[in-house]
Amino acid sequence: MFKPLILSLMWILQTDALADLPGSRDFPEITRPLGSEIVRYKEGIGKAIRFPLDRVERVNNRVTIDTELELDGHVVDITYQLSPRMSHAAYVEVLAAELVNSGAELLFQCESRACGSSGLWANSLFQVNELYGPNQAQHYLAVRLPGDVERYLSAYGIERGNRRQYVHLRLVEPGATGRQIDGQALLMTDGRFVLPVRFAGNRVSPESIPALREVAASLVTMPGDALAITAFTALTPGGSLAEALTQSQLRAEHVQMLMQEAGLSIFHAHGLGALVPPPDGASPERAELVLLRP
């Protein structure tokens, strides 16, 4: 087992977090920066998660990473806002040393412009706008954690133009699908999240149904009129917008039916076809859960 890291005294965990995002929690192996706050938190099952082992840049209007892992499995993202007296660069440097000393395999490390474009790290890979800052003010490391279970951890730090500093941690466990999905925490982060489902025609694929049931189980205490399901379908060659709208509506209604069978009644289900372009890095074939009101 991977034992908890013991960082230097400057990183000792405070007994009380300042104002963490509701539903968020730290990684048990990693001691958080002193005086930090969790401002973003996301957890779930991901497909084709890009785990960079090289600089990130845009080539021919595509996000290009020469060396990377593409992982399927359980992923947790935590974004910390550091206190004014903390340095993201020092934290990432100390964290790298402690991880390696504990037996982790250092896969990649960079700083400043050697990491590539901060905007791509922030908006395309992590989808956390707080992480966008000057290219010369970024640090990144990627490791494989020790132990029998395959796990990968990355840390990205940035100082923005307003002098605020952030550290983003991502933990990926490939092949892990049995973790509990905390739907409420995901909704409180951004007000919406992409459901961990794939489609076969107009219906949710059979292998996606267990993950969908997990989401429903984590949200059973929420009123049905506070949530909405939206589904999206890309235009096919020779296809029409009307066909995409029809298919996405059928998909949204199937997700709604499966959620209801799992104990969660959601009043609103809408298919938007290809009317809304997907966020950078997101699939055009997706379904989202939207929080209409807290």
Protein Blocks (a to p, Z undefined) as FASTA:
>chain_A
ZZdddddfklgccfbdfbdcehiacdfkbccdehiacfbdcddddehiacdfbdcddeeh
iacdfbacddedddddddddddfkbcfklmmmmmmmmmmmnopacfbdcehjlnopfklm
mmmmnopaklgccfklcccdddddedjbdcdddddddddfkopacdddddddehiakbcc
dfklmmmmnopacddbddehjbccfklmmmmmmmmmmmmmpcfklpccdddddddehiaf
klmmmmmmmmmmmmmmmmmmnopacfbdcdehjmbccdehiafbdcddddfbZZ
